[in-house]
Amino acid sequence: MIDLHSLTFAYPYNSPLFENFSLSISRGETWSILGPSGCGKTSLLYLLAGLRKPTSGEIKIDGELLTRPRPHSGLILQDYGLLPWSTVYENVELGLRVRKFYGADGKHTPENYLPKNNVNLWLERLGLGEVAEKFPAQISGGQRQRTAIARTLALEPDLLLMDEPFSSLDAITREDLQNLTLSLCAEQNLTLVIVTHAIEEAIALGEKILLLGDAPNKTAKVFENPNAGKSEYRTSQEYRELCNSLWKEMQHETA
């Protein structure tokens, strides 16, 4: 689904974060991007979202060169990106309203291109029906995150990009939303790419874990983790061993 070929990226007047970097992600896979601060995790996510452009090289999604944000990619930011003056319902509906002005050609939206209005469906699926008329400041952090997820899924994406979405939540809420995200991705056949700074979260969510090191990143160091999301995996010896292995790798990458 996603192919990065010889990608180089640098912000103006800065050294490259990526240099001749290549990576392939297949449809339906769940990936975690892990690494120290400043290594390029969020920048890579923004490149996949089409919000940043490579300095050189190319990104293809479903065989098409990525030159701008694509309608079927969903991006969830760390602060959820909710409008504080809009209700939960209005926030979930926001993407559908914006989509009317942005179509497959980036300019027009033919009527048959618009997703159906399924706001109420996702409000109920994510347990937000009772708070639909409340504002973001009136609901919990977990409910705000569910609102951001509902807004994204209402647009019927095939690619879900998440930037440290659970970092501000308490442990119980965080694990609940991690499990919910994986189940929804499996149900909707979504490809998931999630940025995290937490080793435990990367292992819990990613069937494959991309470990980035100090810039410039030239080679994709990928760890296979086929048991991600399975029941009882977090308490297994295999989980603990992979945590230790990734911890040592991160120390080595930043040494």
C-alpha positions as CSV (number, residue, x, y, z in Angstrom):
1,M,0.0,0.0,0.0
2,I,2.8,2.5,1.0
3,D,6.1,2.6,-0.8
4,L,8.9,5.1,0.1
5,H,11.7,5.1,-2.4
6,S,15.0,6.8,-1.8
7,L,13.3,9.4,0.3
8,T,15.4,12.4,1.6
9,F,13.8,15.0,3.8
10,A,15.2,18.0,5.6
11,Y,13.7,21.2,7.0
12,P,15.1,24.4,5.5
13,Y,18.6,25.2,6.8
14,N,18.8,21.9,8.8
15,S,20.5,18.6,8.3
16,P,18.4,15.8,6.7
17,L,16.2,13.6,9.0
18,F,16.0,11.0,6.2
19,E,18.5,10.2,3.5
20,N,17.9,7.8,0.6
21,F,15.4,6.0,3.0
22,S,13.1,3.3,1.6
23,L,10.2,1.4,3.2
24,S,7.2,-0.7,2.2
25,I,4.0,-1.1,4.2
26,S,1.3,-3.6,3.0
27,R,-2.4,-3.0,3.2
28,G,-4.0,-4.0,6.5
29,E,-0.8,-4.0,8.5
30,T,-0.3,-2.2,11.8
31,W,3.0,-0.4,12.2
32,S,4.5,1.5,15.2
33,I,7.2,4.1,14.6
34,L,9.5,4.3,17.6
35,G,12.6,6.4,18.4
36,P,14.1,9.2,20.4
37,S,13.0,12.8,20.3
38,G,14.0,14.6,17.2
39,C,14.7,11.5,15.1
40,G,11.9,12.3,12.6
41,K,9.0,10.2,13.8
42,T,6.3,12.9,13.4
43,S,8.0,14.2,10.3
44,L,7.7,10.8,8.7
45,L,4.0,10.7,9.6
46,Y,3.4,14.1,8.1
47,L,5.2,13.0,4.9
48,L,2.8,10.0,4.7
49,A,-0.1,12.3,5.2
50,G,1.0,14.5,2.4
51,L,1.5,17.5,4.7
52,R,5.2,17.6,4.0
53,K,7.0,16.9,0.7
54,P,10.2,15.0,0.3
55,T,13.4,16.9,-0.5
56,S,14.0,14.1,-3.0
57,G,12.7,10.6,-3.7
58,E,9.1,9.7,-3.7
59,I,6.1,8.3,-1.7
60,K,3.5,6.2,-3.4
61,I,0.2,5.0,-1.8
62,D,-1.7,2.4,-3.8
63,G,0.7,3.0,-6.7
64,E,-0.1,6.7,-6.9
65,L,2.5,9.3,-6.3
66,L,1.7,11.3,-3.2
67,T,1.8,15.0,-4.0
68,R,-0.9,16.3,-1.5
69,P,-3.1,15.0,1.3
70,R,-5.3,12.2,0.0
71,P,-9.0,12.0,0.9
72,H,-8.7,8.4,2.1
73,S,-5.9,9.0,4.7
74,G,-7.0,9.8,8.2
75,L,-4.7,11.7,10.6
76,I,-5.2,11.9,14.4
77,L,-2.9,14.3,16.2
78,Q,-1.7,14.2,19.8
79,D,-4.0,17.1,20.9
80,Y,-6.9,15.5,19.0
81,G,-7.5,18.6,16.9
82,L,-11.0,19.3,18.2
83,L,-12.7,22.6,17.8
84,P,-13.4,23.9,21.3
85,W,-16.4,25.9,20.2
86,S,-18.1,23.0,18.5
87,T,-20.0,20.1,20.1
88,V,-18.9,16.5,20.0
89,Y,-21.5,15.9,17.2
90,E,-20.2,18.9,15.2
91,N,-16.6,17.9,15.6
92,V,-17.4,14.4,14.3
93,E,-19.3,15.9,11.4
94,L,-16.6,18.4,10.6
95,G,-14.7,16.2,8.1
96,L,-17.8,15.4,6.1
97,R,-18.5,19.2,5.8
98,V,-15.0,19.9,4.7
99,R,-15.0,17.0,2.2
100,K,-17.7,18.9,0.2
101,F,-15.0,21.3,-0.9
102,Y,-12.2,18.7,-1.5
103,G,-12.6,15.8,-3.9
104,A,-10.5,13.1,-5.6
105,D,-9.0,15.8,-7.9
106,G,-8.3,18.1,-5.0
107,K,-10.7,20.7,-6.3
108,H,-14.2,19.2,-6.7
109,T,-16.3,16.7,-5.0
110,P,-18.8,14.8,-7.2
111,E,-21.9,13.7,-5.3
112,N,-21.0,10.0,-5.5
113,Y,-17.6,10.7,-4.0
114,L,-19.0,12.0,-0.6
115,P,-19.2,9.4,2.2
116,K,-22.6,8.9,3.6
117,N,-23.5,10.8,6.8
118,N,-22.8,8.1,9.4
119,V,-22.0,10.5,12.3
120,N,-24.7,9.0,14.6
121,L,-23.4,5.5,13.8
122,W,-19.9,6.3,15.0
123,L,-21.1,8.3,18.0
124,E,-22.9,5.2,19.2
125,R,-20.1,2.7,18.2
126,L,-17.6,4.7,20.3
127,G,-19.9,5.3,23.3
128,L,-20.3,9.1,22.6
129,G,-24.1,9.2,22.1
130,E,-24.8,10.7,25.6
131,V,-22.2,13.4,25.2
132,A,-23.0,14.4,21.6
133,E,-24.2,17.9,22.5
134,K,-21.4,18.6,24.9
135,F,-18.2,20.6,24.1
136,P,-14.7,19.2,24.3
137,A,-13.9,21.0,27.6
138,Q,-16.9,19.2,29.2
139,I,-15.8,15.7,28.4
140,S,-12.9,13.4,29.5
141,G,-9.6,12.9,27.7
142,G,-10.7,9.5,26.6
143,Q,-13.9,10.8,25.2
144,R,-12.0,13.5,23.3
145,Q,-9.8,10.9,21.8
146,R,-12.9,8.8,20.9
147,T,-14.4,11.9,19.2
148,A,-11.2,12.3,17.1
149,I,-11.4,8.7,16.1
150,A,-15.1,8.9,15.2
151,R,-14.4,12.0,13.1
152,T,-11.8,10.2,11.2
153,L,-13.7,6.9,10.7
154,A,-16.8,8.8,9.5
155,L,-14.7,9.7,6.4
156,E,-14.2,6.0,5.5
157,P,-10.4,6.0,5.4
158,D,-8.2,3.1,4.3
159,L,-5.1,4.5,6.1
160,L,-5.0,5.7,9.7
161,L,-2.1,7.8,10.8
162,M,-1.8,8.6,14.6
163,D,0.7,10.8,16.3
164,E,1.2,9.8,20.0
165,P,-2.6,9.8,20.4
166,F,-2.7,8.2,23.9
167,S,0.2,9.8,25.6
168,S,-1.9,12.1,27.8
169,L,-4.3,9.5,29.0
170,D,-4.3,7.4,32.2
171,A,-3.1,3.8,32.0
172,I,-6.5,2.1,32.0
173,T,-8.0,4.5,29.4
174,R,-4.9,4.3,27.3
175,E,-5.0,0.5,27.1
176,D,-8.8,0.5,26.4
177,L,-8.4,2.9,23.5
178,Q,-5.4,1.0,22.2
179,N,-7.5,-2.2,22.1
180,L,-10.4,-0.3,20.5
181,T,-8.1,1.1,17.8
182,L,-6.8,-2.3,16.9
183,S,-10.3,-3.9,16.8
184,L,-11.6,-1.1,14.5
185,C,-8.6,-1.4,12.2
186,A,-9.2,-5.1,11.9
187,E,-12.9,-4.6,11.3
188,Q,-12.5,-1.9,8.7
189,N,-9.4,-3.4,7.1
190,L,-7.4,-0.2,7.9
191,T,-3.7,0.2,7.6
192,L,-2.4,1.7,10.8
193,V,0.8,3.7,11.3
194,I,1.2,5.1,14.8
195,V,4.0,7.2,16.2
196,T,4.9,6.7,19.8
197,H,7.8,7.3,22.2
198,A,6.8,4.4,24.5
199,I,8.4,1.0,23.8
200,E,5.5,-0.8,25.5
201,E,2.9,0.9,23.4
202,A,4.9,0.2,20.2
203,I,4.9,-3.5,21.0
204,A,1.3,-3.6,22.0
205,L,0.1,-2.0,18.7
206,G,2.6,-2.7,15.9
207,E,2.8,-6.0,14.1
208,K,5.9,-4.3,12.7
209,I,8.0,-1.8,14.6
210,L,10.1,0.7,12.7
211,L,12.9,1.9,14.9
212,L,14.4,5.3,14.0
213,G,17.7,6.5,15.3
214,D,19.6,9.8,15.3
215,A,19.3,11.6,12.0
216,P,19.9,11.1,9.2
217,N,18.0,7.8,9.0
218,K,19.2,5.9,6.0
219,T,18.1,2.3,6.6
220,A,14.7,1.1,7.8
221,K,15.3,-1.1,10.9
222,V,12.1,-3.1,11.3
223,F,11.2,-5.6,14.0
224,E,8.6,-8.3,13.4
225,N,6.0,-8.5,16.1
226,P,3.2,-10.8,14.9
227,N,1.5,-11.2,18.3
228,A,0.6,-7.5,18.7
229,G,-2.9,-7.1,19.8
230,K,-3.5,-10.7,20.9
231,S,-5.1,-11.5,24.2
232,E,-2.6,-11.8,27.1
233,Y,0.4,-10.8,25.0
234,R,1.2,-7.9,27.2
235,T,1.8,-10.3,30.1
236,S,3.9,-12.8,28.2
237,Q,7.6,-13.5,28.4
238,E,7.9,-12.8,24.6
239,Y,6.5,-9.3,25.2
240,R,9.0,-8.6,28.0
241,E,11.9,-9.9,25.9
242,L,11.0,-7.6,23.0
243,C,10.8,-4.7,25.4
244,N,14.3,-5.4,26.6
245,S,15.6,-5.9,23.1
246,L,14.1,-2.6,21.8
247,W,15.4,-0.8,24.8
248,K,19.0,-1.9,24.1
249,E,18.6,-1.1,20.4
250,M,17.4,2.5,21.2
251,Q,20.4,3.0,23.5
252,H,22.7,1.8,20.8
253,E,21.0,4.0,18.1
254,T,21.5,7.1,20.3
255,A,24.9,6.2,21.7
